[in-house]
Amino acid sequence: RDYLDNLTAIGPRTVGSPENEVLAVNYLLGQIRAIERESTDAHKISVDIQRPTGSFSIDFLGGFTSYYANVTNVVVKLEPQNGAEHAVLSNCHFDSVPNTPGASDDAVSCAVMLEILNTLSKSPEPLQHAVIFLFNGAEENILQASHGFITQHEWAKSIRAFINLEAAGVGGKELVFQTGPENPWLVQAYIAAAKHPFASVVAQEIFQSGIIPADTDFRIYRDFGNIPGIDLAFIENGYIYHTEYDTSDRISTDSIQRAGDNILAVLKYLATSDKLAKSFEYRHGNVVFFDVFGLFVLAYPARVGIIMNYITAAIAFLYLSKKILQPKTRVIHNLKKFFTAFGLALISWVCTLAAVLIVAAFVSVIGWSLSWYSHFYVSVFLYGTAAAAKLILVHTLAKKLLYKNVNEQYLGDIFFDASLMIWTVALAVITRLGLCSAFICTLWVAFPLLTKLMIHKEFSQRGATMKFVLMYMLGMFVPYLYMMYLSWTVFEMFTPIMGRSGSEIPPDAVLAGLIVVVTMILSSYFINFIYLVKSTKTTLITLTAVFVVTLILVCSGIFFPYSSDEANPKPKRVFLQHTSRRFHDLDGNVVKSDSGIWINGFDYNGISHITPHVPEINDTIRTPCEDQAPFCGLPWILPVHFMFRLHVVFVLLFRKIGGYCTSTCGYMSIGVPVSAGPSHMSLYVRPHEGSALSTWSLGDGRPVASVGGDYFVFYSHGLQASPWHFWVELTAPEEHSHGIVSLAIAAHYFFGEDQKSPQLYALLERLPNWTFSSGWSCTYDLFVF
């Protein structure tokens, strides 16, 4: 706790700032030296300060290239006195995003690592292998310091496995959401050692699908170091992740203790494992893993899972085939009835999804998107009741119109089989796609089928008796309980993410879709009860009433999306950049210049909730997209333009068309170093029509285009970095009177006296208290060559 409090007390630790490069580094070194003095003779501690320079390309956020200079790593190696040939790496980062103290992301992990180093160093027993603790100082700059370490540091060659400590929320349990690749023994190590396991291959496949706009150092060690590892992250209370509220007092001691117990045990296990020295020999396939209510973890090789899945699917197909094909005289009749029920079940799902998405679209259009952001129960009452009511309505109508005089028990039986068929097909398809998450489908095939076989007689009796219901629920207990546990984890992760996923993705549609999917899954084996009960009228009226009342309350604006509650804040994220822009022509003349405050609301609502508090915004001139300039002529710090609507707000403070370059104008030509600038800059390149960017001096020399075709280079440096030298090479047509390429450079001032102008301060002070506003000054210069 002391480590965490002292590290966050330094304040925001942005790369290049004295807080990050000097104060935080000095604090870490002081604590490490104190630990070294008290260590036992069984261990040797070595400390190194690394300040690497390098570049690499990455396909994250649409694709871009990253260049870094003199970023800082504090590296500690704990090993036996006679040394060790192999090592396990533990990684955290002590830098933070601008304007936030970064307690959970990632100071708490660094505090845990310091305590683990302290504990291991005092042990009288030496470890078999070395443990390298990397306190990296440039992760928020899109994984730069980890790249510098793994590609340039001499100790990196000895690393055989790693544990990466991250955060997507503030406190709570730390979830294992990535492992490997293809190293089942690492998962087995976690299972054997972790005292409080919390892991899911479902989270791994969701994260690696790219639908969550985030990445971790895990990618760097995997892709550039070819090293297997485990990725852990705190996921609770993501509402205040990357905000000013991410303070040390919001992380409970129990959470820190839990993380420390787990990571210490796993590190110690790996550092004494014979498998670590030969980790590449154990690289064979993926692994299916999931914890059972936090009590223990089940894991088995993916190839075993494939066999289990196909056997389960085959048994279910055989069971269904036997029912449909017997007696032979009624095969056609049975097939017709079965596929009618199968089709009705699918139709009910499609109708439910469509109806609920229409409601979500209506709520978004009228301007009350995210009404559930501070009140999750609203989404359940709004979309959950609508989904359940629609499902019941479709089957109630089918029962009355298509099955008017059909035996109730027969209908209940055939719709159970239809649901079983849907899950069996899903199991076969998802397994064929190679997804380890198919184990969920296995649960939803195996347990219902066993239940059906056990209570076959009760299925044949008239009416849904209490005994039948109890036995049925008992048989379904495992898949239903696990699905509810998994669903809560997914909603805990995804709901806060909707507040920072940009203005292009309608969050109500996403959350409504998730709720519909969960509703369909949980109701899949209860559709048959609609055909067994006498009437669904009361249920339908109740669900409809709850839905209508909730919709009226949402439309009235009673559920405001954001909260400034000190105990549990759920702020709106707003980014403001005081931007000064200059556009140069082919001769170097300034043809246009302007200055204004560029405002971006980081969620679907944009700034619609803010303008009533600052009405002058609506009266200002809004600049259009500069079509001739890369990335619309706007100073993006990262290439996330595809996540935001094009009609951005750029409050102009002045505009000048025409004029000539004064003595303060800079000039950058291809192959000439960029003059000294702030610690963060962005370079944008757009080849003109007929031209092509063939190579450059960055990364591996192969330019990576971002979404839209422009090229984006993210640059940052630590202290005392040399001017940035780079070159680009283009192919061009013979006729290029209007130039062959446009280059723009944006400089971002994230700290110090240049960070905020008087105009920016004045605007920030007027924003409501339920916002988290991150503001800085920047410049944008466009050149044509």
N, C-alpha and C positions, 0 to 999 in steps of 0.2 A: 504493500500500500504506500509506503514512504517513497519508494522508487517512482511509482506512478504519480503521486502528488507533486514531487519535485520536478519531474520531467515536464508535466503539463503546466506547471507554474511559470515555465519559461515563456509560455504563450505560443501563438502560431509559429510553426517552424517550416517556413517555405524554403525550398531549395535556393541557395544563393544568399539567404539572409544571415545576418550575424547570429540570430537565435538558433538557426539550424546548423550552420557551419562552424560556429565557435562555442556558443553557450551549451547547446545540447551535447556536442562532442566532448567538451571539457567535463561536463557532468558525468557522462558515461565513462570516460577515462578515469575520473576520480573514484567512481564506485568500483570499477574493475581493478584498479591498483589496490584499493582497500581489501577487496576479496582475495587478491593475489597474496597480500601480506599474511593473511590468516589461513591460507591453504596448507594442507598437509604435505609431507615429503613424498607422498605416493604420486603426486601429480606435478606436471610442469605446465605453466601458463605462459603463452606467448601472445603479444598484442601488436597489431599492425594498423596503421592508418593508411588507407588506400584512397587515392584521388584519381580515378581513371578518366580517360577521354576516349570516346568511340562513337559508333553509329550503327544502326540496324534498321531494317524494315519490318513492319508488323501488319497483319491484316485485320487488326482490331479497329473498331470504329470506322469501318469503310476502307481502311488501308492508308498508311502513311509511313514516313521515315522519321526516325528519332536520332538526334545528334546531341551528345552531352560532352561537357568539358569540365574537368576538375570537380566532379561530384564526389561526395565523401562516403566512405565506408569505414566503420570501426569493426575490426575483425579480431576475434579472440579464439585461440586454440588451446583446449584443455586435453592433455595427453599424458600417458605414463612417462616416468622420468627417462626411460630409455627410448622414448619416441614411439610412433605408430605409423604403419604404412598406409592404413585406410582410415577414413573418417566419415562421420555422419554430420550433416549440416542442419543447424537450426536458424531460421531466418525471420527477422522482424524488420520493420522500418520505423525510424524515429521522426522522419519528416511528416508534415501534415499539409492539407490543402490550405490555401490562403484564408485568413480570417476565422480559423477554427483552432481550438486547443488540441484536437486529435487525441482524446483520451483513449477511446476504443480503437481508433484507426490511426496509429497502431501502438500508442505509448504503452498500453496495458500489456501487450505481447512482449515488448522490450523489458518491461518491469518483471514479467514472469521469467524471461530468459536470464535476467540478472540474478534473480533468486535461485534459479536452477543451477546457474554457474556457481553460485555461492555454496549451494548444498552439495553438489558433486565434488567441488574442490576440497571440502572438509571431510570427505569420506576417506577412511584409512585404507580402503581397498582400491587399487588402480583399475582403470577401465582397460578392456582389451584393445579398443580402438579409440581414436581421437574424436572429440566433439568440437566442431567449429561453430562458434556463435557469430553470426553476421548481423550487426546492427547497421542496416543500410539506410543511407540518408537521401535517397532519391527514388522512392517507389511511386509517389503520387505524380511524378513526371513521366508516367507511363513506363514504369519498370526499368529505369535507366541504370540505377546503381547495381542492381542484381546482374544486369548484363555486363557491366564493367567488371564485377567480381568473377563471374563464372567464366568469362572469356579471357581475363587478363591476370588474375591473381595466381601466384604459384601454388597456394594451398588448394586451389580448386581441383587440381589434378588428382588429389587423394580422395575426393568425396565420392561415395558409393550410393548414398541415399540422403534424402533431406526431409525436413518437416517445415512447412511454411505456415506462419501464424498471421492470420488476417482478420478482417472484420467487415461485415455487411450490416451490422447493427451495433447496439450499445449494450454489452454485457449479455447475461443469460448463458445458455449452453454454447459450447463451441462445436460446430457441426463439421464432421469430416465430409467434404463435398467433392473431393477429387483424390484419386489415388493412381498409382502406376506411373506411366502406362505399362500394362502387361507385366506386373510384378505382384502376383497374389500373396507372396510371402510378406510383403509390407502390410497388407490388410491383416494377415494372420498375426503379425507382430503387434499391431494396434489392438486386436481382439485379446491377445494374451496379456498385454500390459495395461491397457487403459482401465482405470478404476471406475470411470463414469462414462461409458461409451455412448456416442450419439453420432451415427453415420448412416448414409443412405446413397446407394447407387442411383436412385431416382434423382437426387439433388445433383449428382455428378453429370448425368445425362441432360438434365435441364440446363445446367450452367454451361456445359460444353456445346450445347446447341446454338448458343449465341443470343438467345432471346433476352438474357439479362445483360444490360449495358455495363459490364464490368469485367475486369481481368485481374490476375494476380501474378506475383513473381513465379508461381508454379510453372507458368507457360515458358518463362525464360530458362529455368533450370532444365525443363523437359526438352525444349526445342534447340537451345544453344549449348546445353551441357550434356544432353542425352543421359540425364540422371533420373531415376525414379524417385517418387516422393509422395508425401501426404499433405494435403491442403486442408487447413482448418480455419473456420471463421465464426466469430460471434454473430448471431443472426437476430437477436431480440431487439425490439424497439428501433427499427431502421428509420423511423421518422426523424430522428435527430442525428443520424449518421451524416458526417461532413457538414455539420452546422456548428454554430457557437455554443449550442447546448451539449455538445459532446465533451462533458467535463468529468473529472475523476470521481466526483461525489455521486455520479449517476451509475457507477459500476460497483456492484455490491462486492463485499469481501468474499462472500460465498462463491461468486462467479470467478473471482481471481483464484481462490483456493482450488476450485474444481479444475480450472484450466491448468494450474500448476501441477496438481496431482497427476493429471492425465499425461501432460507433455513430459514431465520428469520421468515417469514410469516408462513411456515409450522410448525416449532418448536413451535411458539407461539400458533398456532391453536391446536396442539396436547396437549400442556401443559395446555390448558383451556378446553379440550374436556372431556365430561362425559364418552365417549366410551373408553378412555384410561384405566380407572380403571377396566373396564370389557372387555378388549380386546379379551380374549379367548371366550367370548360369541358371538362375531361377526365373528368367524372363520367359514366360510361356502363357500367353493368353490373358484375357481379362477375367475379372472376378465379380460375382454377384454378392453384394453385401448390404445388410440393413440391420439396424438395431431393433430390438423388440421392446418397445416402451421404455427405452433407456436402461434396461436391465442387463442385456447382453446383446452381442452381435452375432448374427448368422452369416456365414460366408462360405461360398463354394465356387470352384472354377466355372467360368461361363460355359465351357464345353459340357460340364456335368449338367448345368442348368438347361442347356439346349436339349439334352437327352430327356431330362425330367419333363420339360415342357411338351415335347413331342409325344412322349408316352402318355401324359395326362390328356392331351388333345385327342390322341388315338382312342383311348378308353372312352372318352366322352362321345366321339363320333360313332364308335361301335354301339354304345348304349342307345344313342338316338336312332341309329340305323335299324337296330333290332326292333325298336318300338314302332318305327314308321313302316317297315317292310313286313310286319306280321299283324294280322294274318294276310297271306298272299292275296286273298280275294278282295282286300280293301286297301291295297297299296296305293292306287291312284287317289282314292278318297283321303287316305291318311296324308299323302304328300301335299294334296291341295289344302287341307286344313292346316297342316304344319307350316307351310310356306306363307299362308295367309296370316297366321299369327306372327310369324317371323317378320313379314313385311309390315304388319301393323305396329310391331314394337319399334322398328326402325323409323317408320313414318311418325310415330309419336315423339321420338327423339328429335327428328328434323323439325317438326312443327313447334316443339317446345323451344329449341334453340332459336328458331326464327322469331317466335313471338317475344321471347325475352330480349333478344338483340334489338328488336323494334322499340321496346320500352327503353333500353339503354340509349338508343339513338335519339329518341324523343327527349329524354332527360338531358342529353348532351346538347341538343339543338337549342333548348330553351335556356341554356346557360347554367344548369345546376349539376354539372359533372363533378365528380368527387364528393358528393354530399355525404358519403359514407366514410370519408377519409379520417375524420375524427370520431366517427361512431360506426364501427364495423357492423353492429347489429342491424343498421339501416339497410345494408346490402342484402342481408339474409331476409329481412322482412319484405324488401322490395323485389329482389330477383329470385330469392329462394322460394317464396310463396307463389310467385308467378310461374316458376318452373314446375313446382309440384301440382298446382292447379291445372296447368295446361296438360300435363301428363295424364292426370286423372280424368280430365274432361274428354280427351281423345278416346281413351279406353272405355269410358262410360258410354259415350255415343256409339262406339263399336259394339258394345254389349247390347245396347237397345236396338240398334239398326241392323246389325249383321248376325247377331247371335240371340235373337229374340226367344226362341224356344229350345235352345241348346242346354244340355245338362251343365250345371255350374261346376261340378267336380271335373268334368271333361275339359272345360275351358281353363280352369285353374291349372290342370295338369299340362295342357298343351302350351299355355303361355309360360309356364316354368321351363318347359323344354325349349321354347323359342329363345328365352333369355340365356339358357345354357348354350344354345347354338351360337348366339352372338358372341359370348365370351370365348367359346372354343375357337371360332374363326379368328377373333382378335388375338388369342394366344398364338395361333399358328402364324399369323401375319407378322406380329411384332417380333416373334422369335426368328422368323425368316429375315427380318430387317437387321438382326444382330443386336437388338437392344436388350441389355441386361434387366431393364425394368419389366420385362415380360413376366417376372416372377409374380407380379401382382395379379395378372390374368390367371396364372396357375392357381392362386388362392381362390379366385372367383369361379374356377371350374371344379377343382377338387373337392372343396368343402360343401358346396351346394349339391354336387352329385352324390357324395357320401350321405348327406342329409336326406336326399330324396330316396335313396336306397334303404335307409334305416327306418323311415316313416312312410314307406310305400302304402301300407294298409290305411294309415290315417288319411292319406291323400284321397283314397277311394271312398271314404265315408262322407255322408252328406253334411255340408256346412263346415265352416271354419271353427271347430271346437276349441275350447281353451287349451286342452291337452295338446292338440295339434299345433296351435300357435306357439306354445311354450317349447315344444320339441323342435319346431322349425327354427325359432329364434336361437335356441341353444346350438343347433347345428351350424347356423350362420354366424355365430358369435365371433370367431377368429377373423374372417375377412372383413366383417363390418367394423370391428373395433380397430383393426390395423388401418383400414381405410380412413376412419375418422382421425386417428392419430397422425397419419400422413397428410391428410387434408389440412389439418390445423397448422402443421409445419409449413406447408406450401403457402397458405394464406398469410401466415406470420411473416414470410419472406416477401411475398409479392405485393401485398397491400401497400406497405411503405414505398416500394419501388415505383408504384404508379405516380407518386408525387415528385419523381425526378427522372421520368422517362421521356421528357420532351413534349412538344405540343402537337406532334403528328399522330401519335398513337392514342386513340380514345380510351381512357382508362375504364370507363363504365362498360364498354364492350368487352374489354379484357376480363374484368372481374365478373361481369355477368356470365361470360362464357365459361369461366372457371366454376362458378356456382352451378351452372346448368350441367356441366360435366360431372361434378360431384353428386348432384341430385340424381342424374341418370344412373350413375354407378350404384349409389345407395338404394335406389328404388327398383333396380333391374330385377331383383328376385321378389319384389312385392307387387309387381304389376298383376300377378295372378290373383292377389287378394281382391283386386277390384272386381274380378269375375266371381269370386267366392262370397263376397258380402252382399247383403240385400240391397243396400243403397249407399251412394256416396254423396248424397245431397248435402248433408250437414257438413261434411269435410270440405266440399267445394265452396259452400257459402262462407265458412270460416276463413279459408285461405284467401278467397276473393276479397272479403271484407278487410283483412289485414293488408293485402296488397293495395287496395284502393285508398285506404286511409294513409298508408305510408307514402304512396305516390302523391296524394294531395299535400301532405306535409312537406315532401321534398320540393314540389313545385312552388310552395309558398315561401321557400327559403329558410325554413326553421332550422334545418340542419346545415349550419355553416361549415364549409370544408375544413377550415384551419382553426388552430387553437394556440393561444398564448399562455395556457395554463402552466404556471411555473413548475408544478410537480410532474406534469406529463405533457410537454409542448408538442404540437404537431404543426410546425410552421410551413408556410409557403416559401419556396426557394425563388429568389429573384437575383439576377446578375445584372449589374450596371457597369458599363465601360465608358468612361469619358474619353472619346476618341477624336483625335485630330488626324485628318486625312489629306494627302496631297497626291494628285494624279499628274504624272509627267508624260510628255509626248516623246516621239522618237528623237527629237533634238535636245531633250533634257529640260524643256520648258515646263513650268507648272501651268497646266491648262485648267485645273480646277482644284480648289481646296475648300474644306469645310471642317467644322468642329461640332460635336454634339454628344449627347449621352445615349448610348445604345442600351435599350432595356430588353431583357429576356426573362420572361416567366418560365420556369423550368418544368411546368406541367401543362396539361391540356387547356387549362383556363387562361393561359397567357397572363395578361395584366388586367383582365376584365374586372377583377375584384379590387384592383388597386386604384384604377382611374377615379372612382368616386371620392377617394381620399386625396388625390392629386389631380383635380379636374383639368388643370392647365395642359396636361399631357394630350388630351383630346383636341386641344386648340393649336398644337404645334405642327410645324411642317414635318411630314414624314418622308424620308428619303426613299426613293425606289431602289430596286436591285440594280447595281451597275453591271449590265450584261457583258460589257467588254472586259471586265476585271475578274480575276480568279475569285471564286467563293463570294460573288456578288459585291466585291469591294468592301467586305466587312472583316474586322480583325478577329477571326475565330482563334481561340487559344488551342482548340482541338478540332479536328474535322467532323463535327457533329451536326453540320448544316442540314443533313437529311432527316434529323430528328425534330426539326423546327419548321413551322410555317414560314413561307417566304415574306409575308407581310409583317416584317419585323418593325419594331418601333425604334426610330432613331431621332431623338429630339434634337433638332438642329439649333445650335447656339449662334453660328454664323456660316455663311456660304459665300464663296467667291469664285466666279467663272472667269477664266482668262488670267492674264498677268504673267509675270516672268519670275524665274528663280532668283531668290535673294541670296545673300551671302550665307544664310543659315541652311540652305537646301543641301542635302546629301546627294551623292551619285554613286551608284553601285553598278559595276559592269561585270560581265561574266568572267570568272577567274580572279576577281579582285576580292580581298577579304572584306567582310562586313565590319564596319567600324565598331568601336566599343559601344555596347548597349547594355540594357538591363539583363537580369539573369534569365528571363524568359522571352523568347522571340519565336515568331512563326514565319516561315517562308512559303510563299504560294507561287506555283509555276503553271502557266497556261501556254502551251505551244499554239501558235496561230494556225489557221486552216492551211493544210499542205505541209506543215512542219511536224516533226516528231522528236520527242526527247529520247535519245538513244542510250545515253549513259551519263553517269555523274560520279563524283568522288565520295558519295555517301553510301553507307551500308555495304552490300556486296557489289555495288556498281550498277545494279538493275533497278531502274526507277519503278516505284509502285504507285499507280494512279489511285486516287481516292474515288469515292462514289461521285459520279458526274464528270469524271475525266480529268480534272485538274490534279496537280501534284501538291502534296502538303508535307512540309518538313517542320517538325517540332524541335526547338533548340532550347537548351538550358545550360547554365554553368554554375559552378560553385564560386569560391573566392579566387581572385587573381587569375582569371582565365585569359589566355591570349586571344587576340582577334580571331574571328571565325573565318577560316579559309575554306572555300569550296569551289568547284567548277562544274559546269554542266555542258553537255555536248548534244547538239541537235542536228538533224538533217533538215534541209530547207529547200523550197522550190527556187528556181532561178529568179523569178519575179517575186520580190517581197518588199514592195515599196512602203508597206505599212508595218514593217518589222516581222520578225519570225517568232518572237516569244514575248510574253508579258511576265515580269517578275514583280512580286509585291513582298514587302517585309513589314511585319507588325511587331512592335516592341511593347511588352506588357510590364507594368510597374506594380508588382504585388506587395511591396513593403517599402518602408522608408518614407521620407518626406514627400516624394513624388507620387505616392500611391493614390492619394485622393485630392482632387482640386476643390476649391471653395464651392463651385457649382455642384459638384458631386456630393460633398458633405451636406449641402443645403437640401438636396433632393432626398438623400438617405434619411435625414432626420424627419422627413414628412411621411415616410412609409409607415403603415400601421404596425403595431407591435406583434401581430401574428405572422409577420414575414421574417425570414432570414435573408438578409441582403448582403451579397458579397460584391464589393465595388472596387474598381481600380482604374487607373488611367492607362491609355495606350495610344500609340501612333500607328498610322498605316501609310506607307509610301508605295506607289505603283510606278514601275519603270517599263519602258518598251525598248527592245533591242532588235 
